[in-house]
């Protein structure tokens, strides 16, 4: 993996969002609101498909020549207002440190993205992160935009009466959903959103924001598709796609287990037609009985979303309605008892995920429930808002995400790590397609 020869310069923005490097300060990172010294080994070239954000109401923070922390209060070129800058890295990349900033009193809440530290050196941007999955299913460099648009429009025209296909067309063409793109390109993992309702009120929900603090990044599905509509997508995709996966539970819906009966009938219909590929469920795992029924029907894998394995922190983020953390654990037990694959969709936030208390709780959780994989996903949420929403004392003695990951690998050598839901069909894709 390529790293810079030295620490890059701090990246800043003017009042209009124009981005440039600071003439003398180097970049730094932030973990739980505390500045962290970066090493060149923490940095990679900013991945293709990433985005840069100017952060309103936040002053950039860098390092001086003697290693001191410096808050940049005005733009070094014209003396005008200045803003911090962060990178939202492309899929399959996980951040190590947030961008460092000094938050002003009237600063707005940031939108629902992850904010990696970013710098400039040798004619390119560098981000504090790493590639967490070699799978290239969502690499934009492999997608021809014109081909995508033409194939999407042709597919929509072929199925005007299938509401789910029409919904995915909007996801693809309006919101740029990577999973919807792959469906219309006939490859990898296809999405099967089913539920307009949810039984949690996640702080960082990307399809429904009740707080009014920030906009949702996409619209939630407004109907429950029929098993026939679902099968029209899933069966040909599983039959034909390379590394074929179809997944219930998407960012454009609520909790799919609330439509367990529809999903159960859909899985049975699909498996009567093809045994190829992997049927996956992305879920909050709130209904163990429903998970058991779906496993019996033919569900191959379950991905359980978690911000923390400590119940008070879990409750503070998910704000569950009608279920508890014990139900989540029981769903994992039911899936494992059925001999199925379980991933943890573990939302990483530097300073909390890698805290000593969270690490020890995760070790206990993994030892008790024996999931097969951890997906190293970034928490898409303003870090200041997130930490302010957690119980007091939630973060203590962070070790750094890189150290955290090395320790987990050493303690659980059979546990896989990656970013995407793997295809479990050995005839289609070897398990080494994700990191282990």
C-alpha positions in Angstrom: 0.0 0.0 0.0 1.4 3.4 -1.0 2.0 6.0 1.8 3.5 9.5 1.5 7.1 10.1 2.2 6.2 12.7 4.9 3.1 14.3 6.4 1.1 16.3 3.8 0.1 19.9 4.2 -3.1 20.8 5.8 -6.0 21.4 3.4 -8.3 24.4 4.0 -11.1 26.2 2.2 -12.1 29.8 1.8 -15.6 31.3 2.4 -16.8 30.1 -1.1 -15.5 26.5 -0.5 -12.4 26.9 -2.8 -9.9 24.4 -1.5 -6.1 24.9 -1.2 -3.2 23.7 0.9 -1.9 25.7 3.9 1.6 27.1 3.1 3.3 25.8 6.3 1.0 23.7 8.6 0.8 19.9 8.2 -2.4 17.9 8.5 -3.5 16.3 11.7 -6.5 14.1 12.7 -9.1 14.0 15.4 -10.4 11.2 17.6 -13.3 11.9 20.1 -12.7 15.6 19.7 -9.0 15.4 20.6 -6.2 16.1 18.0 -4.0 13.1 17.1 -0.5 13.0 15.7 -0.6 11.2 12.3 2.0 9.1 10.8 2.6 8.8 7.0 1.6 5.1 7.4 -1.9 6.3 8.4 -2.4 7.8 5.0 -3.3 6.6 1.5 -3.9 8.4 -1.8 -7.5 9.8 -1.7 -9.4 7.0 -3.5 -11.1 7.7 -6.9 -14.8 8.4 -6.3 -14.2 10.2 -3.0 -15.5 13.6 -2.3 -14.2 16.7 -0.4 -16.3 18.8 1.9 -15.8 22.3 3.2 -17.1 22.2 6.8 -19.0 25.4 7.7 -18.5 26.8 11.2 -15.4 24.8 11.7 -11.8 26.3 11.7 -9.0 24.1 10.4 -6.5 22.6 12.8 -3.0 21.7 11.8 0.5 21.0 13.1 3.2 23.6 13.3 6.9 22.9 12.6 7.5 22.0 16.3 4.5 19.7 16.4 2.3 22.2 18.1 -1.4 22.2 17.5 -2.5 25.4 15.6 -6.0 26.6 14.9 -6.2 28.5 11.6 -8.4 31.5 12.3 -8.1 33.3 8.9 -7.2 32.4 5.4 -3.4 32.7 5.0 -3.6 34.1 1.5 -6.2 36.9 1.9 -7.0 37.1 5.6 -10.6 36.2 5.0 -12.8 33.5 6.6 -11.5 30.0 6.5 -13.2 26.6 6.8 -11.9 23.1 7.7 -12.0 20.4 4.9 -12.7 16.7 5.2 -12.8 13.7 2.8 -15.7 11.3 2.3 -13.9 8.3 1.1 -15.2 6.0 -1.7 -16.8 2.6 -0.7 -14.5 -0.2 0.5 -12.4 2.4 2.4 -12.4 2.9 6.2 -11.2 6.0 7.9 -8.6 6.0 10.7 -9.1 9.6 11.9 -11.6 12.3 11.5 -10.6 15.7 10.1 -9.4 18.0 12.9 -11.4 21.2 13.5 -12.3 23.8 16.0 -16.1 24.1 16.1 -17.5 27.6 16.4 -20.5 28.2 18.5 -23.0 28.7 15.7 -21.7 25.8 13.5 -24.5 23.8 11.8 -24.7 20.1 12.2 -22.9 18.3 9.4 -24.7 16.1 6.9 -24.8 12.4 7.1 -21.4 11.5 5.8 -18.1 10.4 7.3 -15.3 13.0 7.6 -11.8 11.7 7.2 -8.7 13.8 7.7 -7.2 14.9 4.4 -4.0 16.6 3.3 -2.0 17.6 0.1 1.4 16.5 -1.0 3.3 15.8 -4.2 0.4 16.9 -6.4 -2.3 14.7 -4.8 -4.7 14.5 -1.8 -4.0 12.0 1.0 -6.6 10.6 3.4 -6.3 9.1 6.8 -7.7 5.6 6.1 -7.2 2.3 4.4 -8.8 0.0 1.9 -10.9 -2.5 3.9 -12.0 -4.7 1.1 -10.3 -5.6 -2.2 -13.7 -6.2 -3.8 -14.2 -3.6 -6.6 -18.0 -4.0 -6.9 -18.5 -0.3 -6.1 -15.4 1.3 -7.7 -16.7 4.1 -10.0 -13.7 3.8 -12.2 -15.1 0.5 -13.5 -18.5 2.0 -14.5 -19.2 3.6 -17.8 -21.8 6.3 -17.0 -23.4 6.3 -20.4 -23.7 2.5 -20.4 -25.2 2.7 -16.9 -27.8 5.3 -17.9 -28.8 3.4 -21.1 -29.1 0.0 -19.4 -31.1 1.5 -16.6 -33.6 3.2 -18.9 -34.0 0.0 -21.0 -34.6 -2.1 -17.9 -37.2 0.4 -16.6 -39.0 0.4 -19.9 -39.2 -3.4 -19.9 -40.9 -3.5 -16.5 -43.2 -0.5 -16.2 -45.6 -2.3 -13.8 -42.9 -3.4 -11.3 -42.9 -0.8 -8.6 -39.7 -2.1 -7.1 -37.7 -1.9 -10.3 -39.0 1.6 -10.9 -38.0 2.6 -7.4 -34.5 1.3 -7.9 -34.3 3.3 -11.1 -34.7 6.4 -9.0 -32.1 5.2 -6.6 -29.7 4.6 -9.4 -30.3 7.7 -11.6 -31.2 10.3 -8.9 -29.3 9.2 -5.8 -26.4 7.3 -7.3 -27.0 4.2 -5.1 -24.0 1.8 -5.8 -26.2 -1.3 -5.2 -28.9 0.0 -7.6 -26.2 0.7 -10.2 -24.9 -2.8 -9.9 -28.4 -4.3 -10.3 -28.9 -2.4 -13.6 -25.5 -3.4 -14.7 -26.3 -7.1 -13.9 -23.4 -7.7 -11.6 -22.5 -8.3 -7.9 -25.0 -7.3 -5.3 -28.6 -6.2 -6.1 -30.8 -4.4 -3.6 -34.3 -5.6 -2.5 -35.8 -2.8 -0.3 -39.1 -3.9 1.2 -40.1 -1.9 4.2 -41.4 1.6 4.5 -41.6 1.3 8.3 -39.0 0.9 11.0 -38.9 -0.1 14.7 -35.9 2.1 15.5 -35.2 5.8 15.3 -31.5 5.8 14.4 -29.8 9.1 15.0 -27.9 8.7 11.6 -30.8 7.3 9.6 -30.1 8.2 5.9 -33.7 7.8 4.8 -35.8 9.5 7.5 -34.6 12.2 9.8 -37.0 13.1 12.6 -34.7 15.5 14.4 -34.7 18.2 11.7 -31.0 18.7 12.2 -29.9 17.6 8.8 -31.4 16.2 5.6 -31.8 12.6 4.8 -29.5 11.6 1.9 -32.2 9.6 0.0 -36.0 8.9 0.0 -37.5 6.0 1.8 -39.6 3.5 -0.2 -43.3 4.2 0.2 -44.8 0.8 -0.5 -44.3 -2.9 0.3 -43.4 -4.8 -2.9 -45.0 -8.1 -3.6 -43.1 -11.3 -3.7 -43.6 -11.4 -7.4 -42.0 -8.0 -7.8 -39.1 -9.0 -5.7 -38.6 -12.3 -7.5 -38.6 -10.5 -10.9 -35.4 -8.8 -9.7 -33.8 -11.5 -7.7 -34.2 -14.6 -9.8 -32.5 -13.4 -13.0 -29.8 -11.6 -11.0 -28.9 -14.7 -9.0 -28.9 -16.8 -12.2 -26.7 -14.5 -14.3 -24.6 -12.1 -12.2 -21.0 -12.6 -11.3 -20.5 -13.0 -7.6 -24.3 -12.8 -7.3 -25.9 -11.5 -4.0 -29.3 -10.1 -3.4 -29.9 -8.2 -0.2 -33.0 -7.2 1.7 -32.5 -4.2 3.9 -31.2 -1.0 2.2 -30.6 2.6 3.0 -33.8 3.6 1.3 -36.1 1.6 3.6 -36.9 1.0 7.3 -36.5 -2.4 9.0 -37.1 -5.3 6.6 -38.0 -7.7 9.4 -41.2 -5.8 9.7 -42.1 -7.4 6.3 -40.8 -10.8 7.3 -43.9 -12.6 5.8 -43.3 -11.0 2.4 -39.6 -11.7 2.5 -40.2 -15.4 3.6 -42.5 -16.0 0.6 -40.1 -14.2 -1.7 -37.1 -16.4 -0.6 -39.2 -19.6 -1.1 -40.2 -18.4 -4.6 -36.6 -17.5 -5.5 -35.1 -20.8 -4.2 -37.7 -22.8 -6.2 -36.2 -21.3 -9.3 -32.5 -21.1 -8.5 -30.0 -22.3 -5.9 -27.3 -20.0 -7.3 -25.8 -17.0 -5.4 -26.4 -15.6 -1.9 -29.6 -14.2 -0.4 -28.7 -11.8 2.4 -30.6 -9.7 4.9 -29.3 -6.4 6.2 -31.1 -5.8 9.5 -31.2 -4.5 13.0 -32.0 -8.1 14.0 -34.8 -7.1 16.3 -37.1 -10.1 15.7 -35.4 -13.4 16.5 -38.5 -15.5 15.5 -38.7 -13.9 12.1 -34.9 -14.4 11.6 -35.3 -18.1 12.4 -38.2 -18.4 9.9 -36.2 -16.7 7.2 -33.2 -19.0 7.8 -35.4 -22.0 7.4 -36.9 -20.6 4.2 -33.4 -20.3 2.7 -31.8 -17.0 3.9 -28.0 -17.5 3.5 -26.6 -14.6 5.5 -27.6 -11.9 8.0 -25.8 -8.6 8.4 -26.5 -7.0 11.8 -26.0 -3.3 12.1 -24.3 -2.1 15.4 -22.7 1.2 16.5 -21.6 -0.4 19.7 -21.9 -3.7 21.6 -22.6 -1.9 24.8 -26.3 -1.7 25.4 -26.5 1.9 26.7 -24.6 3.2 23.7 -26.6 1.0 21.3 -29.8 2.4 22.7 -28.6 5.9 22.5 -28.0 5.6 18.8 -30.7 3.2 17.6 -33.5 4.3 20.0 -35.3 1.0 19.5 -39.0 0.7 19.7 -40.5 -2.6 20.9 -37.3 -4.6 21.1 -34.1 -4.7 23.1 -30.4 -5.5 22.7 -31.1 -9.0 23.9 -33.3 -9.6 20.9 -30.4 -8.6 18.6 -28.1 -11.1 20.3 -30.8 -13.8 20.1 -31.2 -13.3 16.4 -27.5 -13.9 15.9 -27.8 -17.1 17.9 -30.8 -18.3 15.8 -28.9 -17.6 12.6 -25.8 -19.4 13.8 -27.8 -22.3 15.1 -29.2 -22.7 11.6 -25.7 -22.9 10.2 -25.9 -19.6 8.4 -23.4 -16.8 7.9 -23.5 -13.7 10.2 -21.7 -10.4 9.6 -21.6 -7.4 12.0 -22.2 -4.1 10.2 -20.0 -2.3 12.7 -20.1 1.5 12.4 -16.6 2.7 13.2 -16.1 6.1 14.9 -12.5 6.9 16.0 -12.3 7.5 19.7 -15.3 5.3 20.6 -14.9 2.1 18.5 -11.3 1.8 19.5 -11.8 2.8 23.2 -10.6 0.2 25.7 -14.1 -0.3 27.1 -15.7 -0.9 23.7 -12.9 -3.2 22.6 -13.3 -5.4 25.8 -17.1 -5.5 25.3 -16.6 -6.5 21.6 -14.2 -9.3 22.6 -16.8 -10.6 25.0 -19.5 -10.3 22.3 -17.5 -12.1 19.6 -16.6 -14.9 22.0 -20.2 -15.4 23.0 -21.9 -15.2 19.6 -19.2 -16.3 17.1 -20.2 -14.1 14.1 -18.3 -14.9 10.9 -17.3 -11.4 9.8 -17.0 -7.7 10.8 -17.8 -5.2 8.1 -15.6 -2.2 8.7 -18.1 0.6 7.9 -17.7 4.3 8.7 -20.4 5.9 10.8 -21.9 8.6 8.6 -22.7 11.2 11.1 -21.3 14.5 12.5 -18.8 13.3 15.2 -19.6 16.2 17.5 -23.3 15.3 17.4 -22.6 11.6 17.9 -20.4 12.0 20.9 -22.8 14.5 22.5 -25.6 11.9 22.1 -23.7 9.1 23.8 -23.8 8.4 27.5 -21.2 10.3 29.5 -17.9 8.4 29.6 -18.6 6.4 26.5 -15.1 7.0 25.1 -12.1 6.2 27.2 -8.4 5.6 26.2 -8.8 5.1 22.5 -6.0 3.0 21.0 -6.3 4.0 17.4 -8.4 2.1 14.7 -5.3 0.5 13.2 -4.1 -0.9 16.6 -7.7 -1.9 17.4 -7.9 -3.9 14.1 -4.5 -5.6 14.6 -5.5 -6.7 18.1 -8.8 -8.2 16.9 -7.1 -10.0 14.1 -4.6 -11.5 16.6 -7.3 -12.5 19.1 -9.8 -13.9 16.5 -7.8 -15.4 13.6 -10.8 -17.1 12.1 -12.8 -13.9 11.9 -13.1 -12.3 8.5 -12.9 -8.5 8.0 -14.1 -6.6 5.0 -16.6 -4.0 3.8 -19.2 -5.8 1.6 -21.6 -8.7 1.9 -19.7 -11.6 0.5 -21.0 -14.1 -2.1 -21.0 -17.4 -0.2 -21.6 -19.6 -3.3 -18.2 -21.3 -3.6 -18.9 -21.9 -7.3 -19.1 -18.2 -8.0 -16.6 -16.5 -5.7 -13.9 -17.8 -3.3 -14.2 -16.5 0.3 -10.8 -14.8 0.0 -12.6 -12.0 -1.9 -12.9 -10.3 1.5 -10.2 -9.8 4.0 -9.5 -12.5 6.5 
